Amino acid sequence: MAQRTAHPAKRVGVIGGGQLAWMMGPAAQKLGLELVVQTPRDTDPAVAIAQATVFASVADAAATATLAAQCDVITFENEFIDRQGLQSLADGGTVFCPGLDLLSLVLDKRHQREFFAQIGLPNPRFACLDADASDADLLAKAEAIGFPLVMKTRRLGYDGQGTTVVQTPSDLSATWARFNHAPVLLEEFVPFKQELAIMVARSAQGNVAVYPTVETQQVNQICRRVFAPARVRAGVSSRMEGIARTLAEELDLVGILGIECFLTESDRILINEIAPRTHNSGHYTLDACETSQFEQQLRAVSDRPLGPTALTCPQAVMVNLLGLEEDEATHHQRLEALKQLPNATLYWYTKGLRPGRKLGHITQRLGPRDDPAAAAAAIETLWYGT
Ligand code: ADP
């Protein structure tokens, strides 16, 4: 392998075989691409849509060498990779899109924050605490930020695991002990009025395509629902678009990037984090945009022209279907009820049931006068019963 042998690429390797890779399937077929997936288990969702699978963990760089031997280019649905291990493959000519420098930046929340600050993008105030810091260091840094504050593991956090709000100085040491004294970030708690997200794609030629700004709402720090477009002033959307373009350029992105932000009462935008892949906040694009985020990622990494990103309906709502504390039959009954909703498309990832696990999502296309919050509430009543 693995200089880019075909233009545009024909076989795309995907590191990670969860639902994000699974949702690339129809787009790959449309573009005439073959997907080869690296994922540990034969029950992982994307195994069903892949032309071939390398069964190994996403951090197994030796397995990625096997993947590379079968592909023109490698992209990611999961960023928890072995950066050092992949470097020797890149040095030997394997093409990774996005590049490994971008992957290593997002692997560490500290590096993300420092990068945003360096390029002049607005961050929450933050401080870093190393594993060998004393309780006195912890207290001093925390007091400089102020309470409440947010403590986050620098690495490997997802869906709010590794993110805790600390209300008072007396909770500090116990909270850090629960993090096993790992290196953490201390951040000001942002009393946001909304959380916003935006997807941006960029091609190797430097063309950029930006999706509409959406509003995300989390429950217990996990994304529960997304409203597209975000109900914000036009100036907020255009600043979000500016942030997306700046990040895509500064990161020399080739692929797709999800950006999550906080919007304060005074309409300040602060960046929370970025993910160099398709993102839960972009699932609505499958049914409500001219080009889905999955097709766009494949277009960008396989050297095809980017597609248009406009909404194809006035608005849309996406609700995540998390595993319930119920038996399998109840999950299926509720899925049947959701299937009756008008203008809605259900995605069921066929993963093992576990309470709280992201098992699927549903997107409903809405008219100009529909109330998106009421639409989300109706969906959630059918699924969660509340
Ligand atoms: P993860 O990387 O696990 O997704 P995040 O850092 O995105 O974790 O945090 C998950 C959620 O926690 C965010 O969507 C937001 O609701 C809340 N959160 C995170 N950081 C802050 C902060 N500094 N201020 C207020 N809320 C926050």
Boltz pocket constraint, residues with backbone or C-beta under 6 A from the ligand:
constraints:
  - pocket:
      binder: B
      contacts: [[A, 124], [A, 150], [A, 152], [A, 157], [A, 158], [A, 159], [A, 160], [A, 161], [A, 162], [A, 163], [A, 187], [A, 188], [A, 189], [A, 190], [A, 191], [A, 192], [A, 195], [A, 218], [A, 221], [A, 222], [A, 260], [A, 272], [A, 273]]
      max_distance: 6.0
